[in-house]
């Protein structure tokens, strides 16, 4: 029986809406909660395995409506492992090494089921460089990188969920333009599942997505990018998923540069991510999230535009976008760690970040 796409997406959203309150009860029951302290927004015990609701909705709808191809089986198996890792971490806590080992294992599942970055393209001119034996490590590095990039931006209510939803919709649009129907459908189902959860996660949040959510979303977005958006033999096709995931990827990259520049350990957490800096210049919690949503939408529009421009115009557009990003990041302190801009009527932020 053929089911129309709008019905599929409505089901995904409704399942997420219905399952998330049950996940909230489960979180309290198994102790998957986040206790308040001086550094956090919430004033009471908060459940933090909300990502399980997104996972259940996405997986159920995909199983019920899509043909179980090799690619889909790999995506679901890898996603199941990554969400289990997140749930265990949210409940009992895992060491960084164990979490990384789990992420590598999930990425290997994708590789086993045919997910590969087979080549990269020359920045200028024609031709590609086939990765051959380097295909597997490059694929695994991409998956782990995107997975952790989404995890790192999960610092405010609704931030990681909204950013991921916008990225998924953008990915669907670009994939549809390129004729990648499977990626279009999967990305839209993921976005619909996120929107149902966002009803409970937007400020003031009733539940946090936790690592179970941020790792699952990053894993799926990274996998879908490989599945449909890196097939073209042009340099622009490689940059499109990077632009779509611009906020988490650039925020992570700038954090590495910032910590190296300031002589601090690269993996040492700090409070100079984009959302921290926007709060520091005087925006409230909700305003900060909405501003980042707006930036996500601009980057999404840029990715769609890149998919339609000629090669020469695409290069010029990418250069301009890069310059704007670096200048803006530097002024806000994301790159240097020192804020050089302040709102004219800035007030003390009403909210602090969770991490």
MIRO-108917 format. One record per residue (C-alpha): residue number from 1; residue in one letter; z, x, y. Coordinates in Angstrom, 3 decimals. Example, Ala and Ser with C-alpha at 12.3 -4.5 7.8 and 13.67 -1.06 7.14 Angstrom:
<recs>
@nr: 1&rest: a&pz: 7.800&px: 12.300&py: -4.500
@nr: 2&rest: s&pz: 7.140&px: 13.670&py: -1.060
</recs>
This chain:
<recs>
@nr: 1&rest: x&pz: 0.000&px: 0.000&py: 0.000
@nr: 2&rest: x&pz: -1.027&px: 1.420&py: 3.365
@nr: 3&rest: x&pz: 1.696&px: 1.416&py: 6.032
@nr: 4&rest: x&pz: 0.708&px: 1.826&py: 9.665
@nr: 5&rest: x&pz: 2.052&px: 4.820&py: 11.581
@nr: 6&rest: x&pz: 3.995&px: 2.716&py: 14.159
@nr: 7&rest: x&pz: 5.861&px: 0.997&py: 11.303
@nr: 8&rest: x&pz: 6.633&px: 4.349&py: 9.678
@nr: 9&rest: x&pz: 8.012&px: 5.721&py: 12.936
@nr: 10&rest: x&pz: 10.057&px: 2.596&py: 13.603
@nr: 11&rest: x&pz: 11.588&px: 2.896&py: 10.118
@nr: 12&rest: x&pz: 12.463&px: 6.549&py: 10.728
@nr: 13&rest: x&pz: 14.188&px: 5.707&py: 13.997
@nr: 14&rest: x&pz: 16.068&px: 2.706&py: 12.559
@nr: 15&rest: x&pz: 17.233&px: 4.620&py: 9.475
@nr: 16&rest: x&pz: 18.572&px: 7.387&py: 11.699
@nr: 17&rest: x&pz: 20.297&px: 4.804&py: 13.900
@nr: 18&rest: x&pz: 21.894&px: 3.170&py: 10.865
@nr: 19&rest: x&pz: 22.823&px: 6.304&py: 8.904
@nr: 20&rest: x&pz: 24.358&px: 8.370&py: 11.722
@nr: 21&rest: x&pz: 27.521&px: 6.196&py: 12.065
@nr: 22&rest: x&pz: 28.027&px: 6.594&py: 8.295
@nr: 23&rest: x&pz: 27.609&px: 10.349&py: 8.635
@nr: 24&rest: x&pz: 30.211&px: 10.247&py: 11.412
@nr: 25&rest: x&pz: 32.726&px: 8.636&py: 9.043
@nr: 26&rest: x&pz: 31.864&px: 11.153&py: 6.334
@nr: 27&rest: x&pz: 32.444&px: 14.034&py: 8.766
@nr: 28&rest: x&pz: 36.018&px: 12.897&py: 9.450
@nr: 29&rest: x&pz: 36.625&px: 12.388&py: 5.739
@nr: 30&rest: x&pz: 35.534&px: 15.888&py: 4.665
@nr: 31&rest: x&pz: 36.881&px: 17.675&py: 7.728
@nr: 32&rest: x&pz: 33.531&px: 18.584&py: 9.289
@nr: 33&rest: x&pz: 34.948&px: 18.319&py: 12.784
@nr: 34&rest: x&pz: 35.138&px: 20.352&py: 15.981
@nr: 35&rest: x&pz: 38.597&px: 20.627&py: 17.537
@nr: 36&rest: x&pz: 38.929&px: 20.641&py: 21.330
@nr: 37&rest: x&pz: 40.014&px: 23.741&py: 23.215
@nr: 38&rest: x&pz: 39.872&px: 25.151&py: 26.741
@nr: 39&rest: x&pz: 36.221&px: 26.224&py: 26.370
@nr: 40&rest: x&pz: 34.825&px: 22.884&py: 25.188
@nr: 41&rest: x&pz: 33.773&px: 19.593&py: 26.732
@nr: 42&rest: x&pz: 35.328&px: 17.140&py: 24.325
@nr: 43&rest: x&pz: 38.988&px: 16.174&py: 24.512
@nr: 44&rest: x&pz: 39.349&px: 14.868&py: 20.964
@nr: 45&rest: x&pz: 38.284&px: 15.772&py: 17.442
@nr: 46&rest: x&pz: 34.473&px: 15.487&py: 17.155
@nr: 47&rest: x&pz: 32.382&px: 15.097&py: 13.975
@nr: 48&rest: x&pz: 29.693&px: 17.761&py: 13.691
@nr: 49&rest: x&pz: 27.364&px: 17.157&py: 10.751
@nr: 50&rest: x&pz: 25.124&px: 14.778&py: 12.702
@nr: 51&rest: x&pz: 22.069&px: 16.688&py: 11.539
@nr: 52&rest: x&pz: 22.603&px: 15.123&py: 8.135
@nr: 53&rest: x&pz: 21.526&px: 11.778&py: 9.632
@nr: 54&rest: x&pz: 18.258&px: 13.286&py: 10.904
@nr: 55&rest: x&pz: 17.656&px: 14.931&py: 7.518
@nr: 56&rest: x&pz: 18.281&px: 11.722&py: 5.538
@nr: 57&rest: x&pz: 15.995&px: 9.679&py: 7.767
@nr: 58&rest: x&pz: 13.162&px: 12.234&py: 7.786
@nr: 59&rest: x&pz: 13.353&px: 12.914&py: 4.056
@nr: 60&rest: x&pz: 13.550&px: 9.240&py: 3.039
@nr: 61&rest: x&pz: 10.588&px: 8.205&py: 5.182
@nr: 62&rest: x&pz: 8.436&px: 11.145&py: 4.058
@nr: 63&rest: x&pz: 9.220&px: 10.466&py: 0.384
@nr: 64&rest: x&pz: 8.458&px: 6.759&py: 0.726
@nr: 65&rest: x&pz: 5.291&px: 6.972&py: 2.826
@nr: 66&rest: x&pz: 3.551&px: 10.298&py: 2.168
@nr: 67&rest: x&pz: 1.751&px: 11.720&py: -0.829
@nr: 68&rest: x&pz: 3.865&px: 14.448&py: -2.417
@nr: 69&rest: x&pz: 1.488&px: 17.344&py: -1.911
@nr: 70&rest: x&pz: 2.520&px: 20.946&py: -2.544
@nr: 71&rest: x&pz: 3.037&px: 21.454&py: 1.187
@nr: 72&rest: x&pz: 5.330&px: 18.432&py: 1.546
@nr: 73&rest: x&pz: 7.364&px: 19.336&py: -1.556
@nr: 74&rest: x&pz: 7.908&px: 22.832&py: -0.148
@nr: 75&rest: x&pz: 8.944&px: 21.449&py: 3.231
@nr: 76&rest: x&pz: 11.430&px: 18.993&py: 1.702
@nr: 77&rest: x&pz: 12.951&px: 21.527&py: -0.704
@nr: 78&rest: x&pz: 13.325&px: 24.171&py: 1.991
@nr: 79&rest: x&pz: 14.724&px: 21.593&py: 4.409
@nr: 80&rest: x&pz: 17.248&px: 20.414&py: 1.812
@nr: 81&rest: x&pz: 18.522&px: 23.960&py: 1.269
@nr: 82&rest: x&pz: 18.768&px: 24.669&py: 4.998
@nr: 83&rest: x&pz: 20.674&px: 21.446&py: 5.704
@nr: 84&rest: x&pz: 23.103&px: 22.173&py: 2.850
@nr: 85&rest: x&pz: 23.781&px: 25.579&py: 4.390
@nr: 86&rest: x&pz: 24.430&px: 23.856&py: 7.726
@nr: 87&rest: x&pz: 26.775&px: 21.250&py: 6.239
@nr: 88&rest: x&pz: 28.820&px: 23.918&py: 4.447
@nr: 89&rest: x&pz: 29.007&px: 25.971&py: 7.648
@nr: 90&rest: x&pz: 30.004&px: 22.929&py: 9.729
@nr: 91&rest: x&pz: 32.718&px: 22.028&py: 7.223
@nr: 92&rest: x&pz: 34.147&px: 25.306&py: 5.949
@nr: 93&rest: x&pz: 32.458&px: 28.017&py: 7.998
@nr: 94&rest: x&pz: 30.049&px: 30.663&py: 6.703
@nr: 95&rest: x&pz: 29.697&px: 34.299&py: 7.652
@nr: 96&rest: x&pz: 26.543&px: 35.227&py: 9.610
@nr: 97&rest: x&pz: 25.313&px: 37.248&py: 6.614
@nr: 98&rest: x&pz: 25.588&px: 34.282&py: 4.237
@nr: 99&rest: x&pz: 23.854&px: 31.984&py: 6.731
@nr: 100&rest: x&pz: 21.029&px: 34.494&py: 7.158
@nr: 101&rest: x&pz: 20.690&px: 34.894&py: 3.380
@nr: 102&rest: x&pz: 20.399&px: 31.120&py: 3.047
@nr: 103&rest: x&pz: 17.752&px: 30.969&py: 5.772
@nr: 104&rest: x&pz: 15.745&px: 33.697&py: 4.055
@nr: 105&rest: x&pz: 15.943&px: 31.797&py: 0.765
@nr: 106&rest: x&pz: 14.726&px: 28.590&py: 2.449
@nr: 107&rest: x&pz: 11.870&px: 30.510&py: 4.091
@nr: 108&rest: x&pz: 10.902&px: 31.962&py: 0.702
@nr: 109&rest: x&pz: 10.639&px: 28.413&py: -0.642
@nr: 110&rest: x&pz: 8.040&px: 27.695&py: 2.025
@nr: 111&rest: x&pz: 6.172&px: 30.878&py: 1.169
@nr: 112&rest: x&pz: 6.214&px: 29.942&py: -2.523
@nr: 113&rest: x&pz: 4.624&px: 26.590&py: -1.669
@nr: 114&rest: x&pz: 1.811&px: 28.128&py: 0.351
@nr: 115&rest: x&pz: 3.134&px: 28.474&py: 3.890
@nr: 116&rest: x&pz: 1.707&px: 31.748&py: 5.193
@nr: 117&rest: x&pz: 0.722&px: 33.327&py: 8.496
@nr: 118&rest: x&pz: -2.409&px: 35.005&py: 7.135
@nr: 119&rest: x&pz: -3.713&px: 36.674&py: 10.273
@nr: 120&rest: x&pz: -3.216&px: 37.359&py: 13.945
@nr: 121&rest: x&pz: -5.981&px: 37.587&py: 16.496
@nr: 122&rest: x&pz: -6.981&px: 40.286&py: 18.933
@nr: 123&rest: x&pz: -5.667&px: 39.546&py: 22.460
@nr: 124&rest: x&pz: -9.170&px: 39.943&py: 23.877
@nr: 125&rest: x&pz: -12.552&px: 39.526&py: 22.295
@nr: 126&rest: x&pz: -13.502&px: 38.275&py: 18.868
@nr: 127&rest: x&pz: -12.022&px: 39.055&py: 15.494
@nr: 128&rest: x&pz: -8.765&px: 38.787&py: 13.621
@nr: 129&rest: x&pz: -6.347&px: 41.157&py: 11.918
@nr: 130&rest: x&pz: -5.581&px: 40.020&py: 8.374
@nr: 131&rest: x&pz: -1.929&px: 40.634&py: 7.565
@nr: 132&rest: x&pz: -2.421&px: 40.987&py: 3.798
@nr: 133&rest: x&pz: 0.858&px: 42.316&py: 2.337
@nr: 134&rest: x&pz: 2.602&px: 41.740&py: 5.689
@nr: 135&rest: x&pz: 1.846&px: 38.015&py: 5.564
@nr: 136&rest: x&pz: 5.092&px: 37.126&py: 3.780
@nr: 137&rest: x&pz: 7.510&px: 39.097&py: 6.011
@nr: 138&rest: x&pz: 5.779&px: 37.834&py: 9.175
@nr: 139&rest: x&pz: 6.043&px: 34.243&py: 7.914
@nr: 140&rest: x&pz: 9.732&px: 34.648&py: 7.057
@nr: 141&rest: x&pz: 10.484&px: 36.274&py: 10.428
@nr: 142&rest: x&pz: 8.768&px: 33.388&py: 12.244
@nr: 143&rest: x&pz: 10.714&px: 30.732&py: 10.302
@nr: 144&rest: x&pz: 14.059&px: 32.494&py: 10.769
@nr: 145&rest: x&pz: 13.320&px: 33.183&py: 14.447
@nr: 146&rest: x&pz: 12.501&px: 29.552&py: 15.324
@nr: 147&rest: x&pz: 15.381&px: 28.263&py: 13.172
@nr: 148&rest: x&pz: 17.920&px: 30.365&py: 15.047
@nr: 149&rest: x&pz: 16.309&px: 29.776&py: 18.445
@nr: 150&rest: x&pz: 16.996&px: 26.037&py: 18.150
@nr: 151&rest: x&pz: 20.494&px: 26.834&py: 16.912
@nr: 152&rest: x&pz: 21.226&px: 28.986&py: 19.983
@nr: 153&rest: x&pz: 20.314&px: 26.292&py: 22.526
@nr: 154&rest: x&pz: 22.639&px: 23.723&py: 20.942
@nr: 155&rest: x&pz: 25.240&px: 24.115&py: 23.670
@nr: 156&rest: x&pz: 25.212&px: 20.748&py: 25.478
@nr: 157&rest: x&pz: 25.192&px: 17.142&py: 24.313
@nr: 158&rest: x&pz: 21.637&px: 16.107&py: 23.457
@nr: 159&rest: x&pz: 20.044&px: 19.424&py: 24.443
@nr: 160&rest: x&pz: 18.804&px: 20.732&py: 21.089
@nr: 161&rest: x&pz: 17.925&px: 17.234&py: 19.851
@nr: 162&rest: x&pz: 15.918&px: 16.294&py: 22.946
@nr: 163&rest: x&pz: 14.169&px: 19.666&py: 23.134
@nr: 164&rest: x&pz: 13.224&px: 19.414&py: 19.458
@nr: 165&rest: x&pz: 11.938&px: 15.850&py: 19.855
@nr: 166&rest: x&pz: 9.711&px: 16.856&py: 22.784
@nr: 167&rest: x&pz: 8.466&px: 19.885&py: 20.832
@nr: 168&rest: x&pz: 7.712&px: 17.707&py: 17.799
@nr: 169&rest: x&pz: 5.737&px: 15.151&py: 19.842
@nr: 170&rest: x&pz: 3.793&px: 17.928&py: 21.563
@nr: 171&rest: x&pz: 3.074&px: 19.508&py: 18.185
@nr: 172&rest: x&pz: 1.806&px: 16.149&py: 16.954
@nr: 173&rest: x&pz: -0.544&px: 15.756&py: 19.946
@nr: 174&rest: x&pz: -1.997&px: 19.263&py: 19.597
@nr: 175&rest: x&pz: -2.355&px: 18.858&py: 15.820
@nr: 176&rest: x&pz: -4.093&px: 15.499&py: 16.301
@nr: 177&rest: x&pz: -6.553&px: 17.044&py: 18.769
@nr: 178&rest: x&pz: -7.262&px: 19.733&py: 16.165
@nr: 179&rest: x&pz: -7.694&px: 17.187&py: 13.359
@nr: 180&rest: x&pz: -4.485&px: 18.197&py: 11.522
@nr: 181&rest: x&pz: -3.416&px: 14.692&py: 10.480
@nr: 182&rest: x&pz: -0.632&px: 15.723&py: 8.080
@nr: 183&rest: x&pz: 1.142&px: 17.780&py: 10.750
@nr: 184&rest: x&pz: 0.673&px: 14.957&py: 13.264
@nr: 185&rest: x&pz: 2.392&px: 12.435&py: 10.987
@nr: 186&rest: x&pz: 5.206&px: 14.768&py: 9.884
@nr: 187&rest: x&pz: 5.978&px: 15.856&py: 13.447
@nr: 188&rest: x&pz: 6.100&px: 12.250&py: 14.678
@nr: 189&rest: x&pz: 8.403&px: 11.217&py: 11.803
@nr: 190&rest: x&pz: 10.709&px: 14.104&py: 12.727
@nr: 191&rest: x&pz: 10.650&px: 13.059&py: 16.409
@nr: 192&rest: x&pz: 11.449&px: 9.423&py: 15.518
@nr: 193&rest: x&pz: 14.357&px: 10.539&py: 13.321
@nr: 194&rest: x&pz: 15.707&px: 12.652&py: 16.186
@nr: 195&rest: x&pz: 15.441&px: 9.770&py: 18.672
@nr: 196&rest: x&pz: 17.592&px: 7.548&py: 16.454
@nr: 197&rest: x&pz: 20.242&px: 10.267&py: 16.303
@nr: 198&rest: x&pz: 19.998&px: 10.966&py: 20.046
@nr: 199&rest: x&pz: 21.467&px: 7.506&py: 20.675
@nr: 200&rest: x&pz: 24.804&px: 8.959&py: 19.503
@nr: 201&rest: x&pz: 24.326&px: 12.554&py: 20.669
@nr: 202&rest: x&pz: 23.345&px: 12.227&py: 24.334
@nr: 203&rest: x&pz: 26.122&px: 12.813&py: 26.861
@nr: 204&rest: x&pz: 28.829&px: 11.715&py: 26.283
@nr: 205&rest: x&pz: 28.208&px: 12.509&py: 22.624
@nr: 206&rest: x&pz: 29.864&px: 10.589&py: 19.807
@nr: 207&rest: x&pz: 28.778&px: 13.177&py: 17.233
@nr: 208&rest: x&pz: 27.433&px: 16.727&py: 17.302
@nr: 209&rest: x&pz: 24.405&px: 17.721&py: 15.231
@nr: 210&rest: x&pz: 26.097&px: 20.960&py: 14.181
@nr: 211&rest: x&pz: 24.313&px: 23.737&py: 12.319
@nr: 212&rest: x&pz: 23.187&px: 21.129&py: 9.791
@nr: 213&rest: x&pz: 21.010&px: 19.669&py: 12.541
@nr: 214&rest: x&pz: 19.941&px: 22.639&py: 14.639
@nr: 215&rest: x&pz: 18.986&px: 24.749&py: 11.603
@nr: 216&rest: x&pz: 17.110&px: 21.814&py: 10.033
@nr: 217&rest: x&pz: 15.157&px: 21.089&py: 13.200
@nr: 218&rest: x&pz: 14.259&px: 24.720&py: 13.832
@nr: 219&rest: x&pz: 13.222&px: 25.188&py: 10.209
@nr: 220&rest: x&pz: 10.919&px: 22.160&py: 10.257
@nr: 221&rest: x&pz: 9.366&px: 22.946&py: 13.622
@nr: 222&rest: x&pz: 8.660&px: 26.520&py: 12.502
@nr: 223&rest: x&pz: 7.158&px: 25.310&py: 9.229
@nr: 224&rest: x&pz: 4.965&px: 22.689&py: 10.902
@nr: 225&rest: x&pz: 3.660&px: 25.291&py: 13.333
@nr: 226&rest: x&pz: 2.497&px: 27.397&py: 10.390
@nr: 227&rest: x&pz: 1.104&px: 24.350&py: 8.617
@nr: 228&rest: x&pz: -1.135&px: 23.158&py: 11.392
@nr: 229&rest: x&pz: -1.092&px: 25.090&py: 14.634
@nr: 230&rest: x&pz: -1.847&px: 28.673&py: 13.610
@nr: 231&rest: x&pz: -5.054&px: 28.008&py: 11.688
@nr: 232&rest: x&pz: -7.490&px: 28.781&py: 14.480
@nr: 233&rest: x&pz: -9.063&px: 32.223&py: 14.806
@nr: 234&rest: x&pz: -8.324&px: 32.634&py: 18.508
@nr: 235&rest: x&pz: -5.384&px: 34.202&py: 20.288
@nr: 236&rest: x&pz: -4.703&px: 30.892&py: 22.050
@nr: 237&rest: x&pz: -4.067&px: 29.143&py: 18.730
@nr: 238&rest: x&pz: -1.285&px: 31.661&py: 18.092
@nr: 239&rest: x&pz: 0.312&px: 31.134&py: 21.513
@nr: 240&rest: x&pz: 0.272&px: 27.318&py: 21.416
@nr: 241&rest: x&pz: 3.332&px: 26.935&py: 19.114
@nr: 242&rest: x&pz: 5.129&px: 29.579&py: 21.181
@nr: 243&rest: x&pz: 4.513&px: 27.559&py: 24.361
@nr: 244&rest: x&pz: 5.561&px: 24.326&py: 22.631
@nr: 245&rest: x&pz: 8.851&px: 25.962&py: 21.596
@nr: 246&rest: x&pz: 9.072&px: 27.788&py: 24.920
@nr: 247&rest: x&pz: 12.682&px: 27.021&py: 25.889
@nr: 248&rest: x&pz: 14.387&px: 28.079&py: 22.630
@nr: 249&rest: x&pz: 12.084&px: 31.069&py: 22.054
@nr: 250&rest: x&pz: 12.236&px: 32.403&py: 25.624
@nr: 251&rest: x&pz: 15.974&px: 31.755&py: 25.907
@nr: 252&rest: x&pz: 16.536&px: 33.796&py: 22.746
@nr: 253&rest: x&pz: 14.184&px: 36.589&py: 23.869
@nr: 254&rest: x&pz: 15.773&px: 36.771&py: 27.321
@nr: 255&rest: x&pz: 19.240&px: 36.900&py: 25.731
@nr: 256&rest: x&pz: 18.212&px: 39.984&py: 23.754
@nr: 257&rest: x&pz: 16.726&px: 41.647&py: 26.863
@nr: 258&rest: x&pz: 19.732&px: 40.687&py: 29.009
@nr: 259&rest: x&pz: 22.302&px: 42.054&py: 26.588
@nr: 260&rest: x&pz: 20.337&px: 45.271&py: 26.061
@nr: 261&rest: x&pz: 19.916&px: 45.717&py: 29.846
@nr: 262&rest: x&pz: 23.651&px: 45.182&py: 30.416
@nr: 263&rest: x&pz: 24.639&px: 47.543&py: 27.592
@nr: 264&rest: x&pz: 26.119&px: 44.817&py: 25.398
@nr: 265&rest: x&pz: 25.594&px: 44.243&py: 21.654
@nr: 266&rest: x&pz: 22.456&px: 42.155&py: 21.127
@nr: 267&rest: x&pz: 24.225&px: 39.723&py: 18.798
@nr: 268&rest: x&pz: 27.316&px: 39.311&py: 20.998
@nr: 269&rest: x&pz: 27.451&px: 35.738&py: 22.380
@nr: 270&rest: x&pz: 27.486&px: 35.264&py: 26.144
@nr: 271&rest: x&pz: 27.387&px: 32.403&py: 28.637
@nr: 272&rest: x&pz: 24.106&px: 33.243&py: 30.377
@nr: 273&rest: x&pz: 21.719&px: 31.043&py: 28.439
@nr: 274&rest: x&pz: 19.547&px: 28.716&py: 30.515
@nr: 275&rest: x&pz: 21.948&px: 25.773&py: 30.248
@nr: 276&rest: x&pz: 24.900&px: 27.966&py: 31.282
@nr: 277&rest: x&pz: 23.004&px: 29.207&py: 34.340
@nr: 278&rest: x&pz: 21.958&px: 25.703&py: 35.411
@nr: 279&rest: x&pz: 25.589&px: 24.609&py: 35.212
@nr: 280&rest: x&pz: 26.583&px: 27.676&py: 37.217
@nr: 281&rest: x&pz: 24.277&px: 26.798&py: 40.129
@nr: 282&rest: x&pz: 25.947&px: 23.396&py: 40.435
@nr: 283&rest: x&pz: 24.239&px: 20.921&py: 38.114
@nr: 284&rest: x&pz: 26.328&px: 18.569&py: 36.021
@nr: 285&rest: x&pz: 26.151&px: 18.468&py: 32.234
@nr: 286&rest: x&pz: 23.752&px: 15.507&py: 32.187
@nr: 287&rest: x&pz: 21.595&px: 16.873&py: 35.032
@nr: 288&rest: x&pz: 21.260&px: 20.198&py: 33.228
@nr: 289&rest: x&pz: 20.015&px: 18.542&py: 30.062
@nr: 290&rest: x&pz: 17.546&px: 16.371&py: 31.983
@nr: 291&rest: x&pz: 16.202&px: 19.384&py: 33.909
@nr: 292&rest: x&pz: 15.598&px: 21.232&py: 30.636
@nr: 293&rest: x&pz: 13.900&px: 18.129&py: 29.224
@nr: 294&rest: x&pz: 11.591&px: 18.209&py: 32.261
@nr: 295&rest: x&pz: 10.800&px: 21.887&py: 31.631
@nr: 296&rest: x&pz: 10.141&px: 21.053&py: 27.959
@nr: 297&rest: x&pz: 7.683&px: 18.351&py: 29.037
@nr: 298&rest: x&pz: 5.897&px: 20.771&py: 31.379
@nr: 299&rest: x&pz: 5.588&px: 23.322&py: 28.585
@nr: 300&rest: x&pz: 4.393&px: 20.616&py: 26.223
@nr: 301&rest: x&pz: 1.721&px: 19.576&py: 28.713
@nr: 302&rest: x&pz: 0.756&px: 23.237&py: 29.103
@nr: 303&rest: x&pz: 0.330&px: 23.586&py: 25.335
@nr: 304&rest: x&pz: -1.927&px: 20.529&py: 25.203
@nr: 305&rest: x&pz: -3.946&px: 21.907&py: 28.125
@nr: 306&rest: x&pz: -4.279&px: 25.307&py: 26.416
@nr: 307&rest: x&pz: -5.769&px: 23.598&py: 23.375
@nr: 308&rest: x&pz: -8.577&px: 22.207&py: 25.560
@nr: 309&rest: x&pz: -9.322&px: 25.118&py: 27.938
@nr: 310&rest: x&pz: -11.944&px: 27.802&py: 27.440
@nr: 311&rest: x&pz: -10.736&px: 31.248&py: 26.344
@nr: 312&rest: x&pz: -11.067&px: 32.806&py: 29.817
@nr: 313&rest: x&pz: -9.199&px: 29.954&py: 31.533
@nr: 314&rest: x&pz: -6.544&px: 29.994&py: 28.798
@nr: 315&rest: x&pz: -5.810&px: 33.683&py: 29.407
@nr: 316&rest: x&pz: -5.435&px: 33.084&py: 33.137
@nr: 317&rest: x&pz: -3.199&px: 30.079&py: 32.539
@nr: 318&rest: x&pz: -0.990&px: 32.010&py: 30.094
@nr: 319&rest: x&pz: -0.585&px: 34.886&py: 32.558
@nr: 320&rest: x&pz: 0.401&px: 32.495&py: 35.353
@nr: 321&rest: x&pz: 2.821&px: 30.662&py: 33.061
@nr: 322&rest: x&pz: 4.392&px: 33.950&py: 31.970
@nr: 323&rest: x&pz: 4.876&px: 35.140&py: 35.563
@nr: 324&rest: x&pz: 6.461&px: 31.830&py: 36.602
@nr: 325&rest: x&pz: 8.784&px: 31.935&py: 33.569
@nr: 326&rest: x&pz: 9.953&px: 35.499&py: 34.225
@nr: 327&rest: x&pz: 10.518&px: 34.936&py: 37.958
@nr: 328&rest: x&pz: 12.399&px: 31.688&py: 37.352
@nr: 329&rest: x&pz: 14.517&px: 33.205&py: 34.570
@nr: 330&rest: x&pz: 15.423&px: 36.148&py: 36.774
@nr: 331&rest: x&pz: 16.448&px: 33.958&py: 39.725
@nr: 332&rest: x&pz: 18.642&px: 31.784&py: 37.520
@nr: 333&rest: x&pz: 20.259&px: 34.792&py: 35.852
@nr: 334&rest: x&pz: 18.895&px: 34.089&py: 32.377
@nr: 335&rest: x&pz: 17.095&px: 37.438&py: 32.348
@nr: 336&rest: x&pz: 19.408&px: 39.695&py: 34.346
@nr: 337&rest: x&pz: 22.720&px: 37.907&py: 33.857
@nr: 338&rest: x&pz: 23.167&px: 37.608&py: 37.625
@nr: 339&rest: x&pz: 22.427&px: 34.299&py: 39.356
@nr: 340&rest: x&pz: 20.474&px: 34.765&py: 42.608
@nr: 341&rest: x&pz: 20.003&px: 31.065&py: 43.391
@nr: 342&rest: x&pz: 22.474&px: 28.354&py: 44.306
@nr: 343&rest: x&pz: 21.947&px: 24.695&py: 45.070
@nr: 344&rest: x&pz: 22.475&px: 23.980&py: 48.798
@nr: 345&rest: x&pz: 25.144&px: 21.385&py: 48.038
@nr: 346&rest: x&pz: 26.422&px: 22.917&py: 44.847
@nr: 347&rest: x&pz: 29.694&px: 21.667&py: 43.488
@nr: 348&rest: x&pz: 31.904&px: 22.914&py: 40.711
@nr: 349&rest: x&pz: 30.347&px: 21.830&py: 37.391
@nr: 350&rest: x&pz: 32.141&px: 18.881&py: 35.881
@nr: 351&rest: x&pz: 31.504&px: 19.974&py: 32.328
@nr: 352&rest: x&pz: 31.734&px: 23.156&py: 30.344
@nr: 353&rest: x&pz: 29.528&px: 24.030&py: 27.425
@nr: 354&rest: x&pz: 30.632&px: 23.707&py: 23.831
@nr: 355&rest: x&pz: 29.835&px: 27.300&py: 22.996
</recs>
